[in-house]
Amino acid sequence: MKKLTTSLLVLVLSSSVAIANAQQTNDTVKTKEIEGVVVTALGIKREKRSLGYATQEVKGDAVNKNPTTNFLNNLSGKVAGLEIKQSTNFGGSINVVTRGYKSLLGDNQALFVVDGVPIMNKNINTANQSSGGGGYDYGSSVSDINPNDIETLNVLKGAAATALYGSRAQNGAIIITTKRGKKNKEGIGMEFSTSITMSTIDKSTFPEYQTQYGQGYTGRSFSTALYQGSPRVAFGNDASYGSPYDGSMVWQYGAFIPGSPTEGQRTPWQMAKNGPIKFFNTGTNYVNSLAFNGGNDQATYRLSYTNTDASDIMPNSSLTKNNFSGNASYKITDKLTANLYANYITQKTVGRNSTGYNDNIMTNFRQWWATNVDIKDLQHLYNSFRKNYTWNMRSQTDLTPAFWDNPYFQRYENYQNDSRDRFAGNFSLSYDVNKDINLLVRMGRDGYTMITEDRKAVGSYIGNDFGLNGTVDQPSGYATNQYKFSETNYDFIGTYKKNITDDFNVNVLLGGNVNVQKTYSNQQSTSGGLYIPGIYTVANSNSSPVRPLISDVSKYVYGVFGQISLGYKNTYYLEGTYRRDQSTALPTNDAVYWYPSLSASVVFSNLVKANWLNFGKVRAAYAEVGSDTNADQLLNRYFSQPSYGDIPIYAYNTTLRNFELKSQGLKNVEVGIEARMFNNRVGFDVAWFQNKAFDQILPLPVSFANGALAKTQNAGELTTKGFEVSLNVTPIKTTNFSWDLNLNWSNPWTKVTALAPGIENITMGRSQGGVSINAPLNGDYGSIWTSDYVYDANGQRIVGENGAYLVTDTPTYNQGSFQADWTAGLNNTINYKNLSLSFLIDWRKGGKVYSLDQFYGYGTGVYPDSVGFNELGNPIRNTLATGGGVILPGVMESPTNPGTYIPNTIRLDRSQSSQVLGTDLPGAAYVYDASFIKLREVAITYKFNKEFFNSKFIQGMSVSLIGNNLWIMHKNLPYSDPEAGLSSGNLQGYQSGPMPATRNISFNVKINF
């Protein structure tokens, strides 16, 4: 593959050079037009040629072409150094990381800025959810941004680019500029677009079941005692390690359910006709958008409305979103201009899929399924009786679930719902003192309220966690959470721009910012179940409700900053910034922190006279960025706990706060070179960067004598190094035809280069299956630790006396990091007259992922690798006495020479579940290479010119057919999408019951009036 890729690149470049030379006289481009103007920190427009740091712009058309519930999905593979990890969860969160990781346990998500003002990207997912324990992925709140309103999106990757934003942007920033109103010659301009998307399961990301054996654990599906003279299935067994299918008549679960079509009847022992894949629907997403714009010499405006109505592949799921936005600019005087932006969003979601273990239906389908169970029979039972009649009942006289609910009962009775109401906006006044000096005053606010509701119906499986009181079983219940988040920014910015001479210019910026962040949460739930079935209120608690958990915290950051930019002969540029922040989240004595940046660039194409070189620039930047922490990290306190009867209980915080904290720091250096050649037909941008994030604020272990498990301290350093490459090539360009090729590639890698004295590892999270995600000293960030095989001196796996591999005593063996070795995106766009075809290949190489599905699936016998024939030609599930079992590759201890090893000859019993026999493989067996190659997007668009309609009313129209996630061309993880995860955040590289990926086909029409 590497040789093929290199050969293709050489062919494309050589073709481009030849064709460019042939068309030189018809394809000239000025340097200034190549670089253009981009929006940088604080919404300031700059000539890209003058910047000493890396930025990469994406046009709005690239993120609104494909309709989706989160526009971030459309950024995959389109920006070098920007890792977009998509979610398979309905309305789920997207992981957005630039240039690796800068915080061990804190936030690593990029900052989002709309029209110069930061907006929130809160994730309210619980720690239990993100570590695989169960819960819901409530999504990234930045998904509220309407992609149809985006004009451009500029990614600022390094600290020098984002230093003016202060600690908020140490993880990089994504600067979004919205569409503005335009002066129209005739009337009001109008834009209308409508689209429909159909989503179906990618079968390569869903289990393939073995078809030979049914329900059971011990190689027998049936209870030891006959029922009315015939075998009866052991219903409580939630595995497929039972008897082989032979078509004989047996008593199955339906025979004992009142009203079942097979009540009182024996049925054939055979593989189900309808497996779990028939459980899913075709997902749909309808998006309709309408916008008006207009203006004159004094004022412009734009108003838009977008409605999204989506359903997922899971039954009983829906997401409805209404987005109202508008902006206006009014020239009060020749020198004073007012600008207004406002955005109001409402979103209501029903039936998000559960994640992790707990009550996740996908965990049932992927780990603990019985292949004789027909999913359509379960649907009929629920639709007919609206009761929890399940295949996994305790006995023929006790129909309550042993472990698993009827999935239809779960989706229609135990569904969750949530709603979010959000307002984001800003107002600014811009005053031109004279042609050189401008003063800007701006106030921006972003705030939303979110309410979540969870239900557990009477009759549900009792064993799953629910609500706030985890000390008692919850046979049913209701839980509700209310969240309120707000962020307000007050900015004052003065700028001075002056051409001192024809060759020398200076830009000076001075400003101040006040940032106010407020967070409120109120969590409530029933305790001991519902008193009256079907009434979902906290007051309907069977016992005294748990006392509400209420949190109300705020943080203020006061910042002043300055920037000076010098330019000489449009060739040499030098820029420096300095910022001082004061945070109320830090102790008074250490609340202030300062940090500088310095960048420089040289446009060498002005110095090197070559006909083939259109533009060339080298650049370098150094920056330091300070960062505070979350509010309420300084003083210890007591927290309310579930009551003991009517007696309130409070507990001291298990992590000690620290009134001696100081700010975190980040040092960043980058160098780069960019060029456009051969009449703008070939271009590249290459950068090398290094980040050192030090004085991390971490909860580090302390002696139990302190009365706590950990204490928040300053310690630790992360170092990230890497390259970024962007390549743009136009192999063919004629009057009517063009082919554009864009490649983005990056390889950031983060290592833990320092921890506190005596600390060798920080455990980022522990999950089921004996796996943990770690940050080991001098090791790779995100290292996955599990149990491992035991090896001899030659690296051969050692087999024990029972024929199974020996397993290490501790799960602390490093299996590699979840970080990718590199990521790449290759986008091709072919235009012929008004017809455009584009396709994007998204490539991830390396990284590790642990699969709990395969861990449990090995023991429950649901997957095809649990059946087959051994070297004797016998089924491996036969008993050893009848020639079954397998001889595992490896070595065993020599019976005649203890301490030495010889090739293994001991046969492993596979006739029963490994969980019964105690022959499970180590966790290392379920760590997979997370590489993939995906055909991420294919789009065909035809644009109709206004002349086609011969109408003054219709100014143009486009029709598009778009495919998204059409084909996973390569992957190593079986039966799942290696990109799928629990949620956004630092705990990646772990899967437990992920939703399957979907192939999405969209039809889109856009009309301009």
CORNORQUI-V662347 format. One record per run of one state. SS is the DSSP state (H for helix, E for strand, C for the rest). FROM is the first residue (numbers start at 1). LEN is the number of residues. If there is no record, write none. Layout:
# CORNORQUI-V662347
<<SS FROM LEN> <SS FROM LEN>>
This chain:
# CORNORQUI-V662347
<<C 1 1> <H 2 21> <C 23 1> <H 24 3> <C 27 4> <H 31 5> <C 36 1> <E 37 3> <C 40 1> <H 41 3> <C 44 1> <E 45 3> <H 48 3> <C 51 4> <E 55 5> <H 60 5> <C 65 6> <H 71 5> <C 76 6> <E 82 4> <C 86 9> <E 95 4> <C 99 12> <E 111 4> <C 115 2> <E 117 3> <C 120 7> <H 127 4> <C 131 4> <E 135 2> <C 137 4> <H 141 4> <C 145 2> <H 147 3> <E 150 7> <C 157 2> <H 159 11> <C 170 3> <E 173 6> <C 179 10> <E 189 13> <C 202 1> <H 203 3> <C 206 3> <E 209 1> <C 210 3> <E 213 1> <C 214 2> <E 216 1> <C 217 5> <E 222 1> <C 223 4> <E 227 1> <C 228 2> <E 230 1> <C 231 1> <E 232 2> <C 234 6> <E 240 1> <C 241 3> <E 244 1> <C 245 4> <E 249 3> <C 252 1> <H 253 4> <C 257 10> <E 267 2> <C 269 7> <H 276 4> <C 280 3> <E 283 13> <C 296 3> <E 299 13> <C 312 6> <E 318 14> <C 332 4> <E 336 15> <C 351 3> <E 354 2> <C 356 5> <H 361 7> <C 368 7> <H 375 11> <C 386 7> <E 393 1> <C 394 7> <E 401 1> <C 402 5> <H 407 7> <C 414 3> <E 417 16> <C 433 4> <E 437 20> <C 457 20> <E 477 23> <C 500 4> <E 504 22> <C 526 4> <E 530 1> <C 531 7> <H 538 3> <E 541 1> <C 542 7> <E 549 20> <C 569 3> <E 572 12> <C 584 4> <H 588 3> <C 591 1> <E 592 11> <C 603 1> <H 604 3> <C 607 6> <E 613 15> <C 628 10> <E 638 7> <C 645 2> <E 647 6> <C 653 2> <E 655 2> <C 657 7> <E 664 14> <C 678 4> <E 682 13> <C 695 2> <E 697 5> <C 702 2> <H 704 3> <C 707 3> <E 710 5> <C 715 2> <E 717 17> <C 734 3> <E 737 10> <C 747 2> <E 749 6> <C 755 6> <E 761 7> <C 768 3> <E 771 6> <C 777 3> <E 780 7> <C 787 2> <E 789 1> <C 790 1> <E 791 1> <C 792 5> <E 797 3> <C 800 5> <E 805 1> <C 806 1> <E 807 1> <C 808 5> <E 813 5> <C 818 4> <E 822 11> <C 833 2> <E 835 11> <C 846 2> <E 848 4> <H 852 9> <C 861 2> <E 863 1> <H 864 3> <C 867 2> <E 869 1> <C 870 5> <E 875 1> <C 876 4> <H 880 3> <C 883 3> <E 886 2> <C 888 3> <E 891 3> <C 894 7> <E 901 3> <C 904 3> <E 907 2> <C 909 5> <H 914 4> <C 918 5> <H 923 4> <E 927 3> <C 930 2> <E 932 14> <H 946 4> <C 950 6> <E 956 16> <C 972 18> <E 990 2> <C 992 6> <E 998 11> <C 1009 1>>
